[in-house]
């Protein structure tokens, strides 16, 4: 994962992303990547629940 933190407290999933960071252009070159799970990943403590997250801005 790039610049993504997940925390599960009870039934509440909290996702933290620092929007001041950048990781370069997307593969299409149309946006700048800020954070990503880089595909679908399991949430902490619940392997059967998946999340896919992309945070970006237009270039």
C-alpha positions in Angstrom: 0.0 0.0 0.0 1.1 3.6 -0.7 0.2 6.2 1.9 -2.8 4.4 3.3 -3.4 3.3 6.9 -6.4 1.3 8.0 -7.7 0.6 11.5 -10.7 -1.5 12.5 -12.3 -0.6 15.9 -15.4 -2.8 16.5 -17.4 -2.4 13.3 -15.9 0.9 12.2 -13.1 1.0 9.6 -11.0 4.1 9.6 -8.8 5.0 6.6 -6.0 7.6 6.9 -4.3 9.1 3.8 -1.9 12.1 4.0 -3.1 14.2 1.0 0.1 16.3 1.0 2.1 13.3 -0.4 2.4 12.4 -4.1 3.8 9.3 -5.8 4.0 10.4 -9.4 1.8 10.0 -12.4 -0.7 7.2 -13.0 0.0 4.7 -15.7 -2.3 6.7 -18.0 -0.5 9.9 -17.2 -3.7 11.7 -16.6 -3.5 11.9 -12.8 -1.1 12.2 -9.9 -1.3 9.3 -7.3 -1.7 10.4 -3.7 -2.5 7.0 -2.1 -3.5 3.6 -3.1 -4.0 0.1 -1.8 -2.5 -1.1 -5.1 -5.4 -3.4 -5.8 -7.9 -5.2 -3.5 -6.6 -6.0 0.0 -8.2 -7.5 3.2 -9.1 -5.1 5.9 -7.2 -5.6 9.2 -8.7 -8.5 11.3 -11.3 -9.4 8.6 -9.6 -11.4 5.9 -12.9 -12.1 4.2 -13.7 -8.3 3.6 -11.7 -6.6 0.9 -11.1 -2.9 0.0 -9.7 -1.2 -3.1 -8.7 2.4 -2.7 -7.3 5.0 -5.1 -6.7 8.7 -4.1 -5.5 10.9 -6.9 -5.8 14.4 -8.4 -5.9 15.5 -12.0 -2.6 16.4 -13.6 
